[in-house]
Amino acid sequence: MELQQMRYVVAVAETNSFTRAAQRCLVVQSALSHQIARLERELGARLFERTSRRVRLTPAGAAFLPAARQCLDAAERAAAEVAATVGEVRGRLTVGLIPSVAAVDVPAVLREFHRRHPKARISLDVGASDELVEQVRQGEIMVAFLGIPVTARPRGVNARELARERLVAVVSPDHPLAGETSVDLGRLSSEAFVDLPAKTAGRAQSDLAFAAAGLTREVAFEVTNADYLVRLVRAGLGVALLPPSFVAGLTGMVTIEITDAPARAEYVIWGREGHTPAADAFLELLGVEPAR
């Protein structure tokens, strides 16, 4: 069983296509198909069901896939560790982030990281804070940037707080509140809100603040995407509570200070085990000691 065969299996599983998998692996399709068929003969089981319309994993393929990924990851880590002994950082760096991260200029940091370590491969995953914590805990992402309530702390991972900021209310220019310079939560509680889904970390900071004040509010629109949340607010469908550093980059919106505003803390987190040279180099660029 060869690493290349495992790489081909993973590519087909992720693309659901022998053609797209061959393009990703930079080989002709016949060579890729031949190697997978050879592996299936060695294993004594078919890994994929092939029809004229689709390709999907068999039960045997589904069982084989996680082990194949682990083998590929272990081989890549081994090569990266060897390169690190001669001062070269290579391998994969996976970074997760929330859309509104502002404590760090992530594109600028990635640009500098790539300049210093051009042989490292970087992938980004944008998601919700609670999901990113779990992905880092499981080793699926190496480093992530979060925004969570100041009363919370990421669990099961290494974490460094980067910044805190008080949220502001954001409305469209023609909203009734647009002429106000400041409001309190009591005044806002009568408004319709646009917010992230319930029980997410991005939503919790606002929900906790209203609950602590003994207030309720109506979240008329729940969206999972921060960009679309902004579009709904800009269309006049409701009020949003957002970090001021994130709002600073928006146009066509009115920002209102909140006298008793909820606050959020931004963190960078990383796994407690299995650090790679690429992840360590990225954290050091942020001024974070990986071993802590």
Secondary structure, 3 states (H helix, E strand, C coil): CCHHHHHHHHHHHHHCCHHHHHHHHCCCHHHHHHHHHHHHHHHCCCCEEECCCCEEECHHHHHHHHHHHHHHHHHHHHHHHHHHHCCCCCEEEEEEECCCCCCCCHHHHHHHHHHHCCCEEEEEEECCHHHHHHHHHCCCCCEEEEEEECCCCCCCCEEEEEEEEECEEEECCCCCCCCCCEECHHHHCCCEEEECCCCCHHHHHHHHHHHHCCCCCEEEEECCCHHHHHHHHHCCCCEEEECHHHHCCCCCCEEEEECCCCEEEEEEEECCCCCCHHHHHHHHHCCCCCCC
